[in-house]
Amino acid sequence: MKYLTALALWLAASSAMAGHRDDMIINSGSELRDWCKDESEATLIGRGLSPFNWTASYWDQVNTLMVKGQWRTDSANLTVECSVTRGAQARFATVSIQESQ
C-alpha cells in the first residue's frame, strides 16, 4: 500500500511539473535551446535510445526563435529543430527530430 501511495504522489508531482514546463514563457534563443534539449532528450529516451553529445545553435527570424541541434546515439546522428514565437508558452513550440544525412 505504501508503494501505491508513493507512486501516486510521484505521478502527481510529475504531472504538475510537466504542466509547469508547458506554461513556461520562452523569450530568448538560449531558453528555447535548453527547452529543445530537454524535450528532444526525453523523446529519444522514450524511444529507447541513449542520446549524448548535444550540440546546438540558435537564432531569431523576425519574431520567431529557432534552434538547430544534434544528438548522437549508438546507431545514428539525429538533427533536432525547434521553433517558437518569442514570448509564447512552451506548449506552442515545435520539435522535429530526424536522422542526419
C-alpha positions in Angstrom: 0.0 0.0 0.0 2.9 2.4 0.8 4.3 1.7 -2.7 1.0 2.7 -4.3 0.8 5.9 -2.3 4.3 6.8 -3.2 3.7 6.0 -6.8 0.5 8.2 -6.8 2.4 11.1 -5.2 5.3 10.8 -7.7 2.8 10.7 -10.7 1.0 13.8 -9.3 4.3 15.6 -8.9 5.5 14.6 -12.4 2.2 15.7 -13.9 2.4 19.1 -12.1 5.9 19.7 -13.2 5.0 18.8 -16.8 2.2 21.3 -16.7 4.6 24.0 -15.3 7.0 23.2 -18.1 4.3 23.7 -20.8 3.4 27.1 -19.2 7.0 28.3 -19.3 7.3 31.5 -21.4 10.2 31.4 -23.9 11.7 34.8 -24.5 15.2 34.0 -25.8 17.1 31.7 -28.1 19.0 30.3 -25.1 15.7 29.4 -23.3 14.5 27.7 -26.4 17.8 25.8 -26.8 17.5 24.5 -23.2 13.9 23.5 -23.7 14.6 21.9 -27.0 17.4 19.8 -25.5 15.2 18.6 -22.6 12.2 17.8 -24.8 14.2 16.0 -27.5 16.2 14.1 -25.0 13.1 12.9 -23.3 11.6 11.9 -26.6 14.6 9.9 -27.6 14.9 8.2 -24.2 11.2 7.3 -24.6 12.0 5.6 -27.9 14.6 3.5 -26.1 17.7 5.5 -27.3 20.5 6.9 -25.3 21.4 10.3 -26.7 24.7 12.0 -25.9 26.9 14.9 -27.2 24.2 17.5 -27.6 25.3 20.5 -29.7 23.1 23.3 -30.9 22.9 26.8 -32.3 20.1 29.3 -32.1 19.0 32.5 -33.9 16.0 34.8 -34.5 13.9 35.0 -37.6 11.9 38.2 -37.2 9.8 37.3 -34.1 10.4 33.5 -34.2 13.2 31.8 -32.2 14.9 28.9 -33.9 17.2 26.1 -32.7 19.0 23.5 -34.7 20.7 20.9 -32.6 22.2 17.4 -32.9 22.3 14.3 -30.7 24.5 11.3 -31.2 23.2 7.8 -30.3 25.0 4.5 -30.7 23.3 3.9 -34.0 22.8 7.4 -35.6 23.3 11.1 -35.6 20.0 12.9 -35.1 19.1 16.5 -36.1 16.7 18.4 -33.9 14.9 21.6 -34.9 12.7 23.6 -32.6 10.9 26.9 -33.0 8.5 29.2 -31.2 7.2 32.7 -31.4 9.1 35.0 -28.9 7.1 35.3 -25.7 4.9 32.2 -26.3 4.4 29.4 -23.9 6.5 26.3 -24.4 3.4 24.3 -25.3 3.3 26.2 -28.6 6.9 25.3 -29.5 7.6 22.7 -32.2 10.1 20.0 -32.2 11.3 18.0 -35.2 13.7 15.0 -34.9 15.2 13.4 -38.0 18.2 11.2 -38.7 21.1 13.3 -40.1 22.1 12.7 -43.7 
